Amino acid sequence: MPGEVPEHLLARSRERRRALGLPVPGEEGGAAPPAEEAPPAEAAEAPAAEAPAAEAPAAEAPAAAEGAAPETRPTGDAASKIPAHLLARSAARRAAKGEGGAAPAPAAGGAAPARPAAAGRAAAATAAAAPASTATGPGGHTQRLLTVVKAGSIQQTRAEAQDKVHTWPHLLVSEFVSLLTLMALVTIFSALVRAPLLEQANFNQTPNPSKAPWYFLGLQELLTIWHPMVAGVTIPGMGLIILMMAPYIDKNPATKPDDRKFAICLFTMFLMFWAVLVIIGSFFRGPGFNFVYPWKVGTFFDL
C-alpha cells in the first residue's frame, strides 16, 4: 500500500523515474500513457543506449542470469556481495523495460531474428504502468516507521517484593521483650532456690563423688565409658570438625525451619547427645561415680 511506504523511498522512486524518462505519479503528465500511444521499442531502448559503457556489463550479467536455467542462475555476486534476490529483481525490472533478457539464439542460416515491435511496445507500456516499489526485503517484509510512544504511557518497572522487614521495631522489640522475660525468671529463681557457698576446700579430704562442673559432666561421663584418648580427644574432635564443616555441607540459604531439615537434625542430635550425658552425670552418678537411681538413693549433685 502506498501509505505504508516511507517518504524517502517514494522520493527515491520519483527521482529514478525522472532519470529513466518515465512518468512520475502525482506530477504534471504523470499519468501513464495508453497502450496504443506507447512509444515504439526504439524510444524505450534509447535510455539504455545512452547509458555509459561501464554499466553495460553490469546490465548484461543479470539479464543472462534471468535467461539461464533455474539451476544455473547465480545466487549472488561474490565480489560486490549483492544478494541474489536483488539481482533477480534487477533482471526482472530490466526485462520489463525491454532493456534486458538474453538474446535469442541465431537461426541455422546465421541471421538473428528481429525483435517484434509489438513486444517492445507492450514491455514499455507495462513499465510505465507499474506502481512504485514497496521496498520489500527478504521474506516479503515491508519497511515501516515505528510508532512514537509518549513517555507517560510506558508503565514504570517496580521492584519485586522481598521477604524482609526492618530491624526496628520488628526485631529489637522482640529481643527486648525476651531479655525482660529472662531477667524476671532469673530473679524469681534466685529468690526461691537457696544457693549457699560450700565450705572451704580441704585438700586432705576429697569429696565423694567428685564431680566436674555441669558443663564438663558430659566429658566426665565419656571418660567413664571409653579410653581417655577416645573420650577426651577423638569424639570431641570429630564433633567439632563436623560442626565446622556443616555450613559448607548445607548451603541452603532458606531461613524457614521446614526448608532446613539437615541443619535442624544435626543440631538436635548434637544437643540431645550432650544433654543426655550431662543429665546422667548430674543425677545418676553417686559415690565412686557409680550408677545410681536418684529416686532411691538421692541426688549427689550440688548447684
Residue frames as qw, qx, qy, qz and C-alpha x, y, z in Angstrom:
[[0.000, 0.889, 0.459, 0.000, 0.00, 0.00, 0.00],
 [0.395, 0.621, -0.060, 0.674, 1.40, 3.47, -0.80],
 [0.389, -0.827, 0.052, -0.404, 0.55, 4.80, 2.64],
 [0.872, -0.465, 0.101, 0.119, 2.91, 2.25, 4.24],
 [0.761, 0.331, -0.011, 0.558, 5.95, 3.21, 2.12],
 [0.418, -0.618, -0.124, 0.654, 8.33, 5.68, 3.82],
 [0.283, 0.923, 0.082, -0.246, 8.62, 9.13, 2.27],
 [0.160, -0.705, 0.567, 0.395, 12.35, 8.81, 1.48],
 [0.472, 0.039, 0.836, 0.276, 11.70, 5.67, -0.57],
 [0.429, 0.759, 0.488, -0.053, 8.94, 7.44, -2.54],
 [0.067, 0.915, -0.206, -0.340, 11.32, 10.35, -3.22],
 [0.321, -0.429, 0.755, 0.378, 13.98, 7.95, -4.50],
 [0.508, 0.371, 0.765, 0.134, 11.40, 6.24, -6.70],
 [0.331, 0.895, 0.239, -0.179, 10.36, 9.59, -8.25],
 [0.087, -0.799, 0.461, 0.376, 13.98, 10.57, -8.91],
 [0.439, -0.146, 0.833, 0.304, 14.65, 7.23, -10.56],
 [0.486, 0.620, 0.616, 0.020, 11.58, 7.61, -12.80],
 [0.196, 0.937, -0.047, -0.284, 12.72, 11.08, -13.84],
 [0.248, -0.603, 0.660, 0.373, 16.20, 9.73, -14.66],
 [0.416, 0.099, 0.867, 0.256, 14.70, 6.97, -16.80],
 [0.184, 0.047, -0.395, -0.899, 12.30, 9.34, -18.51],
 [0.206, -0.402, -0.886, -0.106, 9.22, 7.59, -17.11],
 [0.298, -0.639, -0.207, -0.678, 6.09, 9.43, -15.97],
 [0.171, 0.056, -0.711, 0.680, 6.01, 10.28, -12.26],
 [0.281, -0.632, -0.706, -0.150, 2.63, 9.80, -10.50],
 [0.318, -0.765, -0.377, 0.415, 1.29, 13.00, -8.92],
 [0.220, -0.468, 0.216, 0.828, 3.18, 15.37, -11.24],
 [0.494, 0.607, -0.051, -0.620, 2.21, 17.08, -14.48],
 [0.666, 0.455, -0.505, -0.307, 1.76, 14.47, -17.16],
 [0.222, -0.411, 0.853, -0.231, 2.35, 11.76, -14.63],
 [0.836, 0.145, 0.347, -0.400, -0.49, 9.56, -15.85],
 [0.501, -0.163, 0.777, 0.345, 0.61, 6.51, -17.71],
 [0.373, 0.353, -0.413, -0.752, 0.05, 6.80, -21.50],
 [0.883, 0.146, 0.239, -0.375, -2.39, 4.36, -23.01],
 [0.730, -0.157, 0.610, 0.266, -1.07, 1.23, -24.55],
 [0.651, 0.615, 0.373, 0.243, -1.85, 2.31, -28.15],
 [0.195, 0.957, -0.103, 0.187, 0.13, 5.56, -27.68],
 [0.748, -0.549, 0.244, 0.282, 3.14, 3.93, -26.07],
 [0.144, 0.799, -0.482, -0.328, 6.46, 4.88, -27.64],
 [0.876, 0.341, -0.330, -0.087, 7.99, 2.39, -30.01],
 [0.924, -0.282, -0.049, 0.255, 10.62, -0.07, -28.93],
 [0.599, 0.412, -0.104, 0.679, 13.37, 2.16, -30.27],
 [0.158, -0.736, 0.115, -0.648, 12.32, 5.01, -27.95],
 [0.815, -0.555, 0.024, -0.161, 12.16, 2.66, -24.96],
 [0.907, -0.053, -0.017, 0.416, 15.62, 1.39, -25.70],
 [0.327, 0.792, -0.097, 0.506, 17.04, 4.92, -26.05],
 [0.432, -0.820, 0.287, -0.243, 17.81, 5.46, -22.32],
 [0.908, -0.260, 0.282, 0.169, 19.65, 2.17, -22.29],
 [0.740, 0.480, 0.092, 0.462, 21.67, 3.16, -25.33],
 [0.091, 0.862, -0.147, 0.476, 22.58, 6.49, -23.73],
 [0.763, -0.638, 0.101, 0.026, 23.86, 4.80, -20.53],
 [0.040, -0.788, 0.605, 0.108, 27.63, 4.79, -20.06],
 [0.717, 0.329, -0.604, -0.111, 29.59, 1.94, -21.41],
 [0.050, 0.338, -0.822, 0.455, 30.68, 0.95, -17.90],
 [0.591, -0.014, 0.504, -0.630, 27.11, -0.06, -17.00],
 [0.718, 0.289, -0.432, -0.463, 26.75, -2.39, -19.96],
 [0.422, 0.168, -0.882, 0.124, 28.50, -5.44, -18.41],
 [0.162, 0.028, 0.728, -0.666, 26.51, -4.99, -15.18],
 [0.635, 0.229, 0.090, -0.732, 23.25, -4.86, -17.15],
 [0.666, 0.286, -0.609, -0.322, 24.11, -7.92, -19.21],
 [0.144, 0.203, -0.916, 0.314, 25.01, -10.10, -16.21],
 [0.427, 0.141, 0.639, -0.624, 21.54, -10.06, -14.58],
 [0.692, 0.379, -0.145, -0.597, 19.88, -10.47, -17.98],
 [0.505, 0.329, -0.791, -0.109, 21.95, -13.52, -18.74],
 [0.060, -0.071, 0.884, -0.458, 21.19, -14.90, -15.27],
 [0.573, 0.236, 0.349, -0.703, 17.44, -14.37, -15.86],
 [0.724, 0.402, -0.326, -0.456, 17.50, -16.15, -19.18],
 [0.234, 0.354, -0.903, 0.066, 19.56, -19.08, -17.90],
 [0.639, -0.283, -0.697, -0.159, 18.16, -22.25, -16.45],
 [0.560, -0.754, -0.005, -0.344, 16.95, -22.09, -12.80],
 [0.897, -0.375, -0.003, 0.233, 19.66, -24.40, -11.58],
 [0.685, 0.194, 0.036, 0.701, 22.43, -22.35, -13.24],
 [0.033, -0.892, -0.114, -0.435, 21.33, -18.90, -12.00],
 [0.386, 0.282, -0.535, 0.696, 23.83, -17.20, -9.64],
 [0.486, -0.649, -0.571, 0.130, 22.88, -16.83, -6.00],
 [0.267, -0.933, -0.053, 0.236, 24.80, -13.59, -5.53],
 [0.508, 0.763, -0.252, 0.312, 27.75, -11.54, -6.62],
 [0.827, -0.324, -0.237, 0.393, 30.76, -12.73, -4.65],
 [0.473, 0.225, -0.075, 0.848, 32.77, -9.60, -5.41],
 [0.134, -0.408, -0.008, -0.903, 30.15, -6.98, -4.56],
 [0.012, -0.161, -0.850, 0.501, 28.17, -9.09, -2.03],
 [0.465, -0.002, -0.143, -0.874, 24.86, -8.30, -3.81],
 [0.536, 0.050, 0.763, -0.358, 22.08, -10.64, -2.59],
 [0.179, 0.122, 0.871, 0.440, 20.55, -12.99, -5.13],
 [0.164, 0.696, 0.687, -0.125, 17.01, -11.63, -4.67],
 [0.038, 0.793, -0.024, -0.608, 18.22, -8.12, -5.61],
 [0.110, -0.305, 0.717, 0.617, 19.87, -9.45, -8.78],
 [0.173, 0.385, 0.888, 0.183, 16.67, -11.26, -9.70],
 [0.115, 0.811, 0.441, -0.367, 14.58, -8.12, -9.14],
 [0.031, -0.663, 0.319, 0.676, 17.00, -6.06, -11.25],
 [0.144, -0.062, 0.848, 0.507, 16.87, -8.58, -14.08],
 [0.159, 0.586, 0.794, -0.003, 13.06, -8.68, -13.99],
 [0.049, 0.817, 0.190, -0.542, 12.90, -4.88, -13.99],
 [0.047, -0.509, 0.532, 0.675, 15.23, -4.57, -16.96],
 [0.157, 0.178, 0.906, 0.349, 13.31, -7.26, -18.83],
 [0.149, 0.726, 0.631, -0.231, 10.04, -5.37, -18.18],
 [0.060, 0.814, -0.061, -0.575, 11.57, -2.18, -19.60],
 [0.798, 0.598, 0.079, 0.019, 12.82, -4.01, -22.70],
 [0.079, 0.866, -0.493, 0.023, 16.49, -3.49, -21.81],
 [0.346, -0.448, 0.822, -0.071, 17.48, -6.93, -20.57],
 [0.900, 0.210, 0.284, -0.254, 16.86, -10.54, -21.41],
 [0.519, -0.294, 0.677, 0.431, 19.11, -12.95, -23.20],
 [0.402, 0.489, -0.388, -0.670, 19.26, -12.51, -26.94],
 [0.924, 0.160, 0.255, -0.237, 17.65, -15.39, -28.88],
 [0.605, -0.270, 0.630, 0.405, 19.99, -17.87, -30.45],
 [0.266, 0.492, -0.444, -0.700, 20.75, -17.27, -34.15],
 [0.886, 0.274, 0.147, -0.343, 18.94, -19.37, -36.69],
 [0.861, -0.030, 0.417, 0.290, 20.55, -22.14, -38.68],
 [0.594, 0.686, 0.183, 0.377, 21.26, -19.78, -41.54],
 [0.551, -0.035, -0.184, 0.813, 23.25, -17.47, -39.22],
 [0.065, -0.481, -0.141, -0.863, 20.82, -14.49, -39.28],
 [0.059, -0.195, -0.716, 0.668, 19.48, -13.31, -35.92],
 [0.037, -0.664, -0.696, -0.273, 15.69, -12.84, -35.84],
 [0.005, 0.405, -0.058, 0.913, 14.46, -9.29, -35.33],
 [0.003, -0.269, -0.742, 0.615, 12.64, -8.40, -32.10],
 [0.014, 0.653, 0.671, 0.351, 8.93, -7.82, -32.71],
 [0.025, 0.352, -0.085, 0.932, 7.90, -4.21, -32.27],
 [0.611, -0.532, -0.325, -0.488, 4.70, -5.25, -30.52],
 [0.783, -0.329, -0.424, 0.313, 6.67, -6.95, -27.74],
 [0.399, 0.095, -0.215, 0.886, 8.74, -3.78, -27.22],
 [0.258, -0.442, -0.128, -0.849, 5.64, -1.58, -27.03],
 [0.744, -0.488, -0.401, -0.218, 3.93, -3.96, -24.54],
 [0.703, -0.193, -0.386, 0.566, 7.05, -4.02, -22.33],
 [0.175, 0.227, -0.109, 0.952, 7.26, -0.22, -22.37],
 [0.476, -0.496, -0.253, -0.681, 3.56, 0.10, -21.50],
 [0.795, -0.406, -0.443, 0.080, 3.95, -2.38, -18.61],
 [0.556, -0.052, -0.307, 0.771, 6.96, -0.48, -17.27],
 [0.051, -0.347, -0.030, -0.936, 5.09, 2.83, -17.47],
 [0.629, -0.471, -0.267, -0.558, 2.00, 1.48, -15.71],
 [0.683, -0.132, -0.636, 0.335, 4.00, -0.36, -12.98],
 [0.426, -0.877, -0.154, -0.161, 3.35, 1.04, -9.48],
 [0.024, 0.793, -0.508, 0.335, 6.04, 2.43, -7.21],
 [0.604, 0.117, -0.753, 0.233, 8.25, -0.10, -5.45],
 [0.655, -0.677, -0.143, -0.303, 7.14, -1.04, -1.96],
 [0.123, 0.662, -0.641, 0.369, 10.73, -1.76, -0.88],
 [0.921, -0.310, 0.065, -0.228, 10.22, -5.27, 0.38],
 [0.072, -0.665, 0.743, -0.032, 13.22, -7.13, 1.73],
 [0.323, 0.143, -0.932, -0.085, 13.98, -10.88, 2.00],
 [0.052, -0.286, -0.903, 0.317, 10.93, -12.81, 3.11],
 [0.073, -0.632, -0.589, -0.498, 8.50, -10.11, 1.96],
 [0.355, -0.628, -0.440, 0.535, 8.96, -7.81, 4.99],
 [0.212, 0.807, 0.254, 0.489, 7.99, -4.18, 4.30],
 [0.383, 0.026, -0.335, 0.860, 9.96, -1.31, 5.82],
 [0.269, -0.795, -0.448, -0.307, 7.81, 0.75, 8.14],
 [0.052, 0.552, -0.355, 0.753, 8.27, 3.57, 10.62],
 [0.343, -0.251, -0.800, 0.423, 7.98, 2.89, 14.33],
 [0.273, -0.796, -0.427, -0.332, 5.08, 4.44, 16.20],
 [0.145, 0.434, -0.405, 0.792, 6.04, 7.30, 18.52],
 [0.584, -0.536, -0.608, 0.035, 5.02, 6.39, 22.07],
 [0.179, -0.817, 0.145, -0.529, 4.71, 9.03, 24.75],
 [0.294, 0.312, -0.761, 0.487, 6.87, 8.59, 27.82],
 [0.428, -0.212, 0.455, -0.751, 3.90, 8.86, 30.18],
 [0.865, 0.042, -0.136, -0.480, 2.15, 5.83, 28.69],
 [0.619, 0.281, -0.715, 0.162, 5.01, 3.45, 29.48],
 [0.776, -0.590, -0.154, -0.162, 4.43, 1.53, 32.70],
 [0.002, -0.755, 0.585, -0.296, 7.22, 2.02, 35.19],
 [0.757, 0.027, -0.644, 0.111, 9.05, -1.04, 36.47],
 [0.516, -0.706, 0.238, -0.423, 8.74, -1.53, 40.20],
 [0.083, 0.448, -0.861, 0.225, 10.99, -3.54, 42.49],
 [0.669, -0.195, -0.686, -0.210, 9.85, -7.01, 43.38],
 [0.623, -0.654, 0.123, -0.411, 8.54, -7.61, 46.89],
 [0.462, 0.350, -0.749, 0.320, 11.11, -9.16, 49.21],
 [0.743, -0.510, -0.429, -0.066, 10.53, -11.18, 52.35],
 [0.486, 0.072, -0.397, 0.776, 12.34, -8.73, 54.65],
 [0.308, -0.878, -0.353, -0.101, 11.36, -6.42, 57.49],
 [0.132, 0.783, -0.302, 0.527, 13.08, -3.52, 59.22],
 [0.480, 0.057, -0.709, 0.514, 15.22, -4.10, 62.30],
 [0.044, 0.242, 0.541, -0.805, 13.23, -1.55, 64.24],
 [0.483, -0.474, 0.498, -0.542, 10.67, -2.20, 65.53],
 [0.909, 0.028, -0.288, -0.301, 10.19, -5.83, 64.43],
 [0.767, 0.149, -0.540, 0.314, 13.48, -7.34, 65.66],
 [0.183, 0.334, -0.517, 0.766, 14.53, -5.07, 68.52],
 [0.599, -0.344, 0.132, -0.711, 11.14, -5.14, 70.22],
 [0.939, -0.092, -0.297, -0.145, 11.16, -8.95, 70.28],
 [0.638, 0.220, -0.523, 0.521, 14.70, -9.05, 71.64],
 [0.102, -0.404, 0.383, -0.825, 13.86, -6.51, 74.36],
 [0.784, -0.290, -0.005, -0.549, 10.80, -8.48, 75.49],
 [0.910, 0.030, -0.400, 0.107, 12.85, -11.69, 75.58],
 [0.392, 0.345, -0.511, 0.683, 15.53, -10.01, 77.68],
 [0.395, -0.389, 0.287, -0.781, 13.00, -8.72, 80.21],
 [0.908, -0.168, -0.176, -0.342, 11.35, -12.17, 80.44],
 [0.797, 0.146, -0.481, 0.334, 14.68, -13.92, 81.05],
 [0.128, 0.391, -0.467, 0.783, 15.68, -11.39, 83.71],
 [0.632, -0.355, 0.124, -0.678, 12.38, -11.88, 85.53],
 [0.948, -0.075, -0.294, -0.102, 12.78, -15.68, 85.52],
 [0.614, 0.250, -0.513, 0.546, 16.36, -15.49, 86.86],
 [0.155, -0.429, 0.360, -0.814, 15.27, -13.09, 89.60],
 [0.809, -0.281, 0.003, -0.516, 12.41, -15.35, 90.70],
 [0.910, 0.065, -0.393, 0.115, 14.63, -18.44, 90.61],
 [0.416, 0.338, -0.512, 0.671, 17.38, -16.81, 92.72],
 [0.375, -0.407, 0.289, -0.781, 14.80, -15.70, 95.30],
 [0.888, -0.187, -0.024, -0.420, 13.19, -19.14, 95.70],
 [0.945, 0.080, -0.253, 0.191, 16.18, -21.52, 95.44],
 [0.503, -0.810, 0.271, 0.135, 18.93, -21.44, 98.07],
 [0.799, 0.489, -0.183, 0.298, 22.42, -21.40, 96.64],
 [0.496, -0.838, 0.213, 0.078, 24.81, -21.17, 99.64],
 [0.363, 0.711, -0.599, 0.062, 28.54, -21.27, 99.23],
 [0.918, -0.105, -0.371, 0.094, 30.24, -24.54, 100.10],
 [0.643, -0.730, 0.128, 0.190, 32.65, -24.91, 102.95],
 [0.065, 0.829, -0.522, -0.190, 36.33, -24.21, 102.49],
 [0.870, 0.317, -0.370, -0.068, 38.09, -26.86, 100.49],
 [0.635, -0.588, 0.500, -0.028, 40.13, -29.45, 102.42],
 [0.516, 0.581, -0.598, -0.198, 42.96, -30.92, 100.38],
 [0.116, -0.293, 0.924, -0.218, 43.28, -33.83, 102.84],
 [0.443, 0.298, 0.791, -0.299, 39.73, -34.99, 102.20],
 [0.110, 0.051, -0.621, -0.775, 38.45, -35.49, 98.65],
 [0.612, 0.144, 0.305, -0.716, 34.67, -35.30, 98.30],
 [0.066, -0.002, 0.965, 0.253, 32.93, -38.45, 97.12],
 [0.747, 0.360, 0.350, 0.436, 31.69, -38.32, 94.45],
 [0.223, -0.560, 0.168, 0.780, 34.00, -35.72, 92.96],
 [0.509, 0.639, 0.550, 0.175, 32.15, -34.24, 90.00],
 [0.321, 0.050, 0.235, 0.916, 33.22, -31.60, 87.50],
 [0.284, 0.340, 0.158, -0.883, 31.06, -28.52, 86.82],
 [0.669, 0.399, 0.550, -0.302, 27.86, -29.34, 84.97],
 [0.554, 0.751, -0.176, -0.311, 29.18, -28.12, 81.61],
 [0.204, 0.563, -0.799, -0.063, 32.03, -30.69, 81.87],
 [0.650, -0.131, 0.664, -0.346, 29.94, -33.56, 83.21],
 [0.857, 0.453, 0.011, -0.245, 29.31, -34.86, 79.69],
 [0.481, 0.645, -0.583, 0.114, 33.03, -35.23, 79.09],
 [0.271, -0.420, 0.776, -0.385, 33.49, -36.85, 82.51],
 [0.832, 0.113, 0.387, -0.380, 30.73, -39.31, 81.63],
 [0.782, 0.553, -0.275, -0.091, 32.53, -40.23, 78.41],
 [0.154, 0.627, -0.722, 0.249, 35.75, -40.83, 80.36],
 [0.575, -0.228, 0.683, -0.389, 33.99, -43.48, 82.47],
 [0.877, 0.330, 0.246, -0.246, 33.00, -45.40, 79.32],
 [0.816, 0.529, -0.066, 0.222, 35.95, -45.17, 76.91],
 [0.730, -0.117, -0.059, 0.671, 39.68, -44.71, 76.93],
 [0.142, -0.772, -0.111, 0.610, 40.84, -41.12, 77.60],
 [0.196, -0.228, 0.554, 0.777, 42.28, -40.93, 74.05],
 [0.009, 0.417, 0.792, 0.446, 38.89, -41.81, 72.58],
 [0.189, -0.777, -0.590, 0.108, 36.67, -39.96, 75.07],
 [0.277, -0.770, -0.086, 0.569, 38.84, -36.87, 75.50],
 [0.144, -0.469, 0.462, 0.738, 40.31, -36.36, 72.01],
 [0.124, 0.106, 0.837, 0.522, 38.69, -38.42, 69.24],
 [0.023, 0.654, 0.755, 0.045, 34.95, -37.94, 69.96],
 [0.051, -0.832, -0.218, 0.508, 35.12, -34.20, 70.86],
 [0.174, -0.429, 0.485, 0.742, 37.45, -33.55, 67.93],
 [0.133, 0.271, 0.835, 0.461, 35.14, -35.29, 65.46],
 [0.009, 0.769, 0.614, -0.179, 32.19, -33.33, 66.84],
 [0.101, -0.751, 0.042, 0.651, 33.97, -30.01, 66.41],
 [0.176, -0.198, 0.675, 0.689, 35.07, -30.89, 62.86],
 [0.108, 0.493, 0.826, 0.253, 31.51, -31.85, 61.85],
 [0.029, -0.842, -0.411, 0.349, 30.15, -28.62, 63.29],
 [0.142, -0.618, 0.290, 0.717, 32.76, -26.58, 61.40],
 [0.120, -0.036, 0.786, 0.605, 32.00, -28.38, 58.12],
 [0.242, 0.559, 0.764, -0.213, 28.22, -28.08, 58.49],
 [0.248, 0.761, 0.087, -0.593, 27.93, -24.62, 56.78],
 [0.117, 0.498, -0.660, -0.551, 29.89, -25.94, 53.79],
 [0.134, 0.127, 0.975, 0.126, 27.87, -29.15, 53.54],
 [0.118, 0.712, 0.689, -0.070, 24.46, -27.50, 53.88],
 [0.209, -0.067, 0.170, 0.961, 24.50, -24.39, 51.66],
 [0.040, -0.664, -0.697, -0.268, 20.74, -23.90, 51.72],
 [0.122, 0.197, -0.153, 0.961, 20.08, -20.12, 52.14],
 [0.439, -0.576, -0.507, -0.468, 16.49, -20.61, 53.37],
 [0.053, -0.333, 0.533, -0.776, 15.51, -19.26, 56.78],
 [0.766, -0.237, -0.029, -0.597, 12.37, -21.33, 57.36],
 [0.471, -0.379, 0.775, -0.184, 12.76, -24.43, 59.59],
 [0.858, 0.281, 0.373, -0.214, 10.79, -26.58, 57.12],
 [0.690, 0.701, -0.176, 0.036, 13.47, -25.93, 54.47],
 [0.129, 0.702, -0.645, 0.273, 16.49, -26.60, 56.74],
 [0.940, -0.256, -0.079, -0.209, 15.96, -30.23, 57.75],
 [0.805, 0.226, -0.368, 0.406, 19.65, -31.15, 57.58],
 [0.147, 0.490, -0.400, 0.760, 20.80, -28.30, 59.84],
 [0.622, -0.455, 0.158, -0.618, 17.99, -28.87, 62.34],
 [0.973, -0.107, -0.199, -0.047, 18.65, -32.63, 62.52],
 [0.648, 0.320, -0.419, 0.549, 22.39, -32.08, 63.03],
 [0.091, -0.493, 0.367, -0.784, 21.89, -29.53, 65.81],
 [0.790, -0.362, 0.019, -0.495, 19.22, -31.67, 67.51],
 [0.932, 0.018, -0.328, 0.154, 21.48, -34.76, 67.54],
 [0.437, 0.371, -0.436, 0.694, 24.40, -32.78, 68.99],
 [0.327, -0.478, 0.250, -0.776, 22.22, -31.12, 71.64],
 [0.884, -0.286, -0.071, -0.362, 20.46, -34.31, 72.74],
 [0.837, 0.152, -0.427, 0.307, 23.72, -36.29, 72.86],
 [0.284, 0.338, -0.465, 0.767, 25.39, -33.78, 75.19],
 [0.501, -0.424, 0.129, -0.743, 22.25, -33.12, 77.25],
 [0.926, -0.200, -0.269, -0.175, 21.76, -36.84, 77.99],
 [0.702, 0.159, -0.469, 0.512, 25.39, -37.19, 79.15],
 [0.003, -0.399, 0.348, -0.848, 25.08, -34.15, 81.45],
 [0.706, -0.373, -0.020, -0.602, 21.81, -35.42, 82.99],
 [0.922, -0.097, -0.369, 0.073, 23.30, -38.88, 83.65],
 [0.542, 0.222, -0.447, 0.676, 26.45, -37.42, 85.22],
 [0.181, -0.433, 0.225, -0.854, 24.44, -35.00, 87.39],
 [0.676, -0.277, 0.199, -0.653, 21.65, -37.17, 88.79],
 [0.977, 0.010, -0.128, -0.173, 22.55, -40.81, 88.08],
 [0.651, 0.342, -0.518, 0.437, 26.10, -40.92, 89.48],
 [0.648, -0.746, -0.065, -0.144, 26.68, -41.49, 93.20],
 [0.473, -0.739, 0.471, 0.093, 29.68, -42.24, 95.43],
 [0.572, -0.222, 0.695, 0.375, 32.63, -43.58, 93.44],
 [0.337, 0.413, -0.370, -0.760, 30.86, -42.19, 90.36],
 [0.140, 0.116, 0.979, 0.091, 28.77, -45.33, 90.24],
 [0.314, -0.268, -0.517, -0.750, 25.38, -45.51, 88.55],
 [0.036, 0.262, 0.782, -0.564, 22.50, -44.99, 91.00],
 [0.084, -0.625, -0.650, -0.424, 18.78, -44.21, 90.83],
 [0.038, 0.293, -0.256, 0.920, 18.08, -40.74, 92.26],
 [0.618, -0.403, -0.160, -0.656, 14.56, -41.71, 93.46],
 [0.884, -0.281, -0.370, 0.051, 16.07, -44.48, 95.65],
 [0.703, -0.148, -0.250, 0.649, 19.44, -43.18, 96.90],
 [0.125, -0.890, -0.150, 0.412, 19.10, -39.44, 96.31],
 [0.556, 0.790, -0.011, 0.260, 20.99, -36.93, 94.27],
 [0.690, -0.444, 0.079, 0.567, 24.71, -36.30, 94.61],
 [0.415, 0.450, 0.272, 0.743, 24.90, -33.04, 92.78],
 [0.215, -0.675, -0.326, 0.626, 25.23, -29.53, 94.23],
 [0.362, 0.858, 0.280, 0.233, 24.21, -26.45, 92.31]]
